[in-house]
Amino acid sequence: PRFRTHHDGKRGQASPSSYPSRHAARAAGARTYLGYLSPHRLADYQWMEEQVTFSRLYMAGHVQSDINAGSMLGDMIGQYVLVSRGHMPVPS
């Protein structure tokens, strides 16, 4: 059984579906986690995240809202890992 309708996209046509970018989530999570542990390298991690997210837009893999949602999700996951591993106090 299929759980959702299959969408066949044509070249140059916008996709009818939207979802958070996994690439953006991973990049943001890494930036959050590594930037907290090595604050002197935060600018490097931010640059790397920007390169990943730009590539997703440039290659038309996602739209800006997918990137924003993925980045927000990655930030939350990065903070969760920091808190759950005892590196960061629980935010209030």
C-alpha positions as CSV (number, residue, x, y, z in Angstrom):
1,P,0.0,0.0,0.0
2,R,1.1,3.6,-0.6
3,F,0.8,6.1,2.2
4,R,0.8,9.2,0.0
5,T,0.4,10.1,-3.6
6,H,3.5,9.8,-5.7
7,H,4.5,13.1,-7.4
8,D,6.4,13.0,-10.6
9,G,8.3,16.2,-11.0
10,K,9.4,17.5,-14.3
11,R,12.7,19.3,-14.9
12,G,12.4,23.0,-14.0
13,Q,9.1,22.4,-12.2
14,A,8.6,23.1,-8.5
15,S,7.9,20.1,-6.3
16,P,4.5,20.0,-4.7
17,S,6.0,18.6,-1.5
18,S,8.1,20.2,1.1
19,Y,10.2,18.8,3.9
20,P,13.0,19.9,6.2
21,S,16.4,19.5,4.6
22,R,18.4,16.7,6.2
23,H,21.6,18.3,4.9
24,A,20.7,21.6,6.6
25,A,19.7,19.8,9.8
26,R,23.0,17.9,10.0
27,A,25.0,21.0,9.2
28,A,23.2,23.1,11.9
29,G,23.4,20.3,14.4
30,A,27.2,20.0,13.9
31,R,27.6,23.8,14.1
32,T,25.7,24.0,17.3
33,Y,27.5,21.1,18.9
34,L,31.0,21.8,17.7
35,G,30.6,25.5,18.1
36,Y,29.7,25.1,21.8
37,L,32.7,22.8,22.4
38,S,35.2,24.9,20.4
39,P,33.9,28.5,20.4
40,H,37.1,29.7,18.8
41,R,36.1,27.8,15.6
42,L,32.5,28.9,15.5
43,A,33.0,31.1,12.4
44,D,34.5,28.1,10.5
45,Y,31.5,25.9,11.4
46,Q,29.1,28.7,10.4
47,W,30.9,29.0,7.0
48,M,30.7,25.2,6.5
49,E,26.9,25.3,7.3
50,E,26.4,28.1,4.8
51,Q,28.2,26.1,2.1
52,V,26.0,23.1,2.7
53,T,22.7,25.0,2.8
54,F,23.7,27.1,-0.3
55,S,24.4,23.9,-2.2
56,R,20.9,22.6,-1.5
57,L,19.4,25.8,-2.9
58,Y,21.8,26.0,-5.9
59,M,21.1,22.4,-6.9
60,A,17.4,22.9,-6.5
61,G,17.1,20.1,-3.9
62,H,15.2,22.4,-1.6
63,V,13.5,25.7,-1.3
64,Q,14.4,28.3,1.4
65,S,11.6,27.2,3.8
66,D,13.0,23.6,3.7
67,I,16.5,25.0,4.6
68,N,15.1,27.1,7.4
69,A,13.1,24.2,8.9
70,G,16.1,21.9,8.6
71,S,18.4,24.4,10.3
72,M,15.9,25.0,13.1
73,L,15.6,21.2,13.6
74,G,19.4,20.8,13.6
75,D,19.8,23.6,16.2
76,M,17.4,21.8,18.5
77,I,19.1,18.5,18.0
78,G,22.5,20.0,18.6
79,Q,21.3,21.6,21.9
80,Y,19.6,18.3,22.9
81,V,22.8,16.4,22.5
82,L,24.8,19.0,24.4
83,V,22.3,19.0,27.3
84,S,21.8,15.2,27.3
85,R,25.6,14.7,27.4
86,G,26.0,17.2,30.3
87,H,28.0,19.8,28.3
88,M,25.4,22.5,28.6
89,P,22.8,23.4,31.3
90,V,19.2,22.8,30.6
91,P,17.8,26.0,28.9
92,S,15.0,27.7,30.9
